[in-house]
Amino acid sequence: MTTFTDAPDVQRLRESLRGDVVLPGDLGYDEARRVYNAMVDRRPALVVRAADAGDVIATVNHAREHALPLAVRGGSHSVAGHGTCDDGVVLDLGRMRGVRVDPESRTARAEGGCTWADFNHATHAFGLATTGGVVSSTGIGGLTTGGGMGYLARRCGLACDNVVAVDLVTADGSFLTCTEKQNADLLWAVRGGGGNFGVVTSFAYRLHPIAGILGGPTFYPLDGEVIRRYRELIADSDERLGALLVVGLGPPVPFLPERWHGRPVCGVAVCWTGPEDEDDGIRARLAGLGPVLGRMVERMPYPVINTLFDELLPPGLFHYWKAAFSRGMPDGAVDAYVEYGASTPSIQSATVVFPLDGAVRRVGPRDTAFAHRDIDFATALAPTLTTREDCEANKDWVRAFHGALKPYSAEGAYVNFMDHDDQHLVRDNYRANYDRLTRIKRQYDPGNLFRLNHNIAP
């Protein structure tokens, strides 16, 4: 019996693909194995750069038949490094980036390797959008299957709430179209259940009439009163106001005075999708949160808001994240934001708080796999450093910060903000949906081929 290392097997795989196979020793192997988080440095046995769904089927079959670990990669932003593996197969969807928009039905079908930059560019041409991430190079696949937070969540719901269909390759190599009427159990599971159930080769999303927005950050001194006023802003605001709280060090941007560069600040990154004649009122409300150190809140095309963090967070930095959910924002949590925010380890590091009210709440906790519909805020604790040594040295900081938030946190955490050592939280993440997810996993992936994720074991 031949093994995956034998040339005939690799050659047969090559012959079945329109895309490429990259092996150790090949020119470009180091680039092909690289992922966004430089803390993750793994050496797969082969990388398949798929060109289409047929390539995905062939790669899944190859990994299953040879009992190889299989990592599925879209935008490669998984902080836990799930887009790569040692001594296994990496299925890279990065060549599958087509987007087709139907403006009449206000839907878009996007291939699984798309980034939010790809998606937003295509839909904006028609004055349409849906909830995506906050860094444009993030892949749509991982963000959506984990839930999908972003600036539009209060108005439009999570990214997964806007998925109306997917095409999915399952562990046995089957290609299934999943809708509310066809393979509905799988559609339910991938809307929040992560990559546990197969490879999504395309998503169909519901779109919303959003084109120009008022967007950008406002910075304040790091002060608990500013954060408490932000809490009130969210509670009192129209759902068309997306506003993320950011705690960290002042970035070197021209609209923030130089004396605040590298000093502790808090900021509100706003995305107002309401009418332009209300812009001044939004600016006034932001000014009312506290002393304004600097701001850049202007009219812009919607896709631009998803690029504002790109320059600060390029690929190749070193990340180690923790996450928390909370009901409300208790004063104890505010105190933790201030205390630990003051010792944020780098300009690239940040604590980011996403509001989850509005349209997110209008989906039931069992309507999708994403169960946390009673949560007000999701917090990402994201130390990001320029060297591995500095990132290792700051793990204790983020663990202590996470511990300080724990008395004020709900069970579980947002799966896309969890690092590699948070697997023990998976059951809590899915609450009462966990048992149903396990049954679906057992039906479609009994051998747990899709295990390189925050795993729901069969």
Order of alpha helices (4+ residues) and beta strands (2+ residues): alpha-beta-alpha-beta-alpha-beta-beta-beta-beta-alpha-alpha-alpha-beta-beta-alpha-beta-beta-alpha-beta-beta-alpha-beta-beta-alpha-beta-beta-alpha-beta-beta-beta-alpha-alpha-alpha-alpha
